[in-house]
Amino acid sequence: MAEQFQLRLADSFMLAPTVRHLSFERVDGQPLAFVPGQFLQVHFSYDDGKPTKRSYSVGTIGDGSSPVQRIEIAVSYVEGGAATKLLGGLEHGQAIDASGPYGRFCLMDGDQNKRYILIATGTGVTPYRAMLPQIETLLASRGCRVVLLYGARNETELLYGEEFDAFARKHEGFTFHPCFSRGPRPNPRPHDRLGYVQDMLAELEPRADEDIAYLCGNPNMVDASFAALKEHGLAVQHIRREKYISSR
Ligand SMILES: Cc1cc2nc3c(=O)[nH]c(=O)nc-3n(C[C@H](O)[C@H](O)[C@H](O)COP(=O)(O)OP(=O)(O)OC[C@H]3O[C@@H](n4cnc5c(N)ncnc54)[C@H](O)[C@@H]3O)c2cc1C
């Protein structure tokens, strides 16, 4: 169930030229009961005092080395955006109002699919980062496969790429395909692809009887990938979607 709480900024860094990674702690010290894939909402007011809120997927909580729970988000710069201004300018130690967790974009226990196709662009990869521990269990217990197709314009904009690469090196059943829409990176890797993620789907040969797909991020990408997967015969209930639409 969603709770209201305050988050204090503990750490931050630029993940990419226009994406800031923010790591928070709850001011009340309570843990956030969170299922990987869910999001939180940041509550604030416009300059005229009108209250508003924005949603952000929770990346991961803690790295195991700290007794304090960390709540991490990745915020993409939006020109003229109100939350962009707030979160982009937040200084370490400052607190914001938030609530959560929300959402059902999660890996379901009941799924018995042989392959999970995870698709994202931009900060839409954040929920999959949160899911990595679950994916590890899934790969070990069920022997299924997981493919992550992640669209970015170039290597600089590939968020958490090294983490996904490291996970793929450790887990044979996990394949990470970065898809670059503006051309190859300087040192291309075997699983790199060129183009838009929705155009890579045919290569995966989606199968209605084996696959479940998750789509997260830019609404146009989500719609295009959804249409492509349906054309490949996937049933609507086997395609889960999280669109990063403005919640104003
Ligand atoms: C479930 C969910 C999860 C989300 N998770 C994340 C996340 O993890 N990281 C993240 O960065 N965002 C995420 N978003 C989007 C986020 O909630 C905000 O919409 C986004 O940060 C813009 O807010 P803003 O206040 O800065 O811009 P606004 O003040 O809302 O918008 C300013 C202007 O930019 C336009 N605009 C708004 N959003 C975009 C956009 N994405 N691209 C181009 N133009 C835009 C608006 O139409 C408006 O003209 C998520 C959205 C949803 C619904």
The ligand as a Gaussian input file, in Angstrom:
#p B3LYP/6-31G(d) Opt

LIG

0 1
 C        4.867000       5.461000     -14.285000
 C        5.857000       6.529000     -14.712000
 C        7.200000       6.383000     -14.384000
 C        8.113000       7.341000     -14.777000
 N        9.422000       7.158000     -14.470000
 C       10.338000       8.078000     -14.855000
 C       11.718000       7.881000     -14.564000
 O       12.132000       6.881000     -13.951000
 N       12.589000       8.846000     -14.978000
 C       12.187000       9.961000     -15.665000
 O       13.029000      10.802000     -16.012000
 N       10.878000      10.165000     -15.950000
 C        9.948000       9.269000     -15.545000
 N        8.621000       9.490000     -15.810000
 C        8.225000      10.797000     -16.398000
 C        8.128000      11.835000     -15.237000
 O        7.056000      11.475000     -14.373000
 C        7.860000      13.250000     -15.722000
 O        6.773000      13.273000     -16.600000
 C        9.084000      13.875000     -16.404000
 O       10.177000      13.887000     -15.493000
 C        8.799000      15.321000     -16.823000
 O        8.402000      16.058000     -15.699000
 P        8.717000      17.613000     -15.601000
 O        7.907000      18.130000     -14.433000
 O       10.173000      17.871000     -15.577000
 O        8.137000      18.193000     -16.951000
 P        6.699000      18.859000     -17.147000
 O        6.641000      20.141000     -16.362000
 O        5.661000      17.832000     -16.831000
 O        6.709000      19.102000     -18.700000
 C        7.399000      20.224000     -19.294000
 C        7.215000      20.218000     -20.799000
 O        7.892000      19.104000     -21.390000
 C        6.966000      18.204000     -22.038000
 N        7.388000      16.871000     -21.609000
 C        7.047000      16.229000     -20.460000
 N        7.666000      15.031000     -20.383000
 C        8.414000      14.918000     -21.519000
 C        9.299000      13.938000     -22.021000
 N        9.534000      12.787000     -21.365000
 N        9.923000      14.179000     -23.203000
 C        9.711000      15.321000     -23.879000
 N        8.873000      16.303000     -23.450000
 C        8.233000      16.104000     -22.289000
 C        5.615000      18.586000     -21.529000
 O        4.621000      18.314000     -22.497000
 C        5.794000      20.075000     -21.271000
 O        5.671000      20.801000     -22.462000
 C        7.682000       8.518000     -15.464000
 C        6.320000       8.666000     -15.777000
 C        5.427000       7.689000     -15.410000
 C        3.965000       7.881000     -15.750000

